Amino acid sequence: MKGQIKTVRQPEFLGSRGFRAFAAVLMGVLLLCAGRGFEYPSPAREVVTPHQARPTSAFLDTIGVVSTFPDRGQPIDKTVGMIRFCGFRWIRAGIEGLSENGPTTLQTFIDLHHQTGAKLSWGLVSGHTDIGLLVSTARELAKAGALLAIEGNNEPNNWGVEYEGERGGGNAPSWMAVARVQRDLYRAVKTDPVLARYPVWSISEPGAESDNVGLQFLTIPAGARTLMPDGTRFADFANVHNYVYHPHSPLPGDNKAWNAADPGKSSPVDGLYGNYGRTWRRGFSGYDETALASLPRVTTETGVRLEGPVDEEQQGRTLLNLYLDQFARGYAYTSVYILRDRTDEGGNQAFGFFRPDYTPRRAAIYLHNLTAVLADGASTSRPGKLDYAIPVRPATVHDVLLQRSDRMFQLVVWGERLNGKDDVTIALGKIAKTIELYDPTIGTAPIRTLHAVRSFKLELTDHPIVIMVR
């Protein structure tokens, strides 16, 4: 069975005389070593290093989703149920489809927050430029405790804008209008007494700039030689749509989601580098790879479509890995497209955690299990350290150390091997009283419990295992 651990059987002595002789020799060796101050060599003690834990709630807070709302035929009560089931902590939303009389009103989003606890990234969405409306509605969300961040335009390369009489993005010859919208949005938010403390996320797909307006920067640095002046401020966070499958990476493979989250030029998809390092359309220079490694960033769209060799099982496992990869590789928030397949846009979109009839796919069930196992409503202000190691780590094995508010360590180790398995050893710095292993593709109960162990073997394939260390 995938995800199970292997323990080493202890020697068996068939004869009591042989056992007594072995015990006598062993006792003599122990006494001799004790007299010399000798410490037994321990592979675990030789290879372990202290790892700083991160609050479990910090990971859970990154888990977001794109959704439709009543204006696109998805009742709010159904949305609430799906959000609760999966444990999403935030939702990508905005002023598109918003009206005073409904079916989608500002109160729709406030009610959604009150009933699920999920916060909202609030954006201009596709082609909209009404900064006044965005700011005024964001204030109300902030007062209700529902606001997470402010977001610029969605993919202006696909949905151009018109601002102050000028067209930009889309089929227009310039992106200046897009840049001015984002500049003015940032200024409006940061000068607003209610909103100033909230982060502003950039537009998505600045890598599609047709002219060098400078949107590949959060703040245009001196000497950048962009059309917008040096010092122009656009955002606090870079915003990407790094879908796992891409024309440059169209087939399943090892480390599929891990590579999509790579902040450097090694990423084969439309990621951070192609939008903020060297723009993918015209090759305008942005940040170097050193700067990209620490650049504040979010993903407002990514996901896995069901088609070809990608079935529901593979989609579900990949999305579990994706959320962990994004967190491990420095993304502050990750939103997956989409909560439920859209039925108002060319039929079944086949990206959803839920089918059009609201039944959960494996992706929804597996995410439900993961968030239920990790569940933590509070946050530890000073997470501790755990001494451990994964000696001889394969390239397809990754890990992140979490700690709940009750101080429980949760070591999440995951594999991204398309075929076959990796057998790894988890070595601890000291004996753990109890180890519990959870596999979210199986359920929410432990698949194995160990007592008084210092190391154990783990079989990994293509999904995470949660290790509770007591």
Secondary structure by P-SEA (a helix, b strand, c coil): ccbbbbbbbccccccaaaaaaaaaaaaaaaaaaaaacccccccccccbbbbbbccaaaaaaabbbbbccccccccaaaaaaaaaaacccbbbcccccccccccccaaaaaaaaaaccbbbbccccccccaaaaaaaaaaaaaaaccccccccccccccbbbbccccccccccccaaaaaaaaaaaaaaaaaccccccbbbbcccccccccccccccccccccccccccccccccccbbbbbcccccccccccccaaaaaaaccccccccccccccccccccccccccccccccccbbbbcbbbbbbcccccaaaaaaaaaaaaaaaaaacccbbbccccccccccccccccccccccccccaaaaaaaaaaaaacccccccbbbbbbcccccccccccbbbbbccccbbbbbbbbccccbbbbbbbbbcccccbbbbbbccccccccccccccccbbbbbccbbbbbbcc
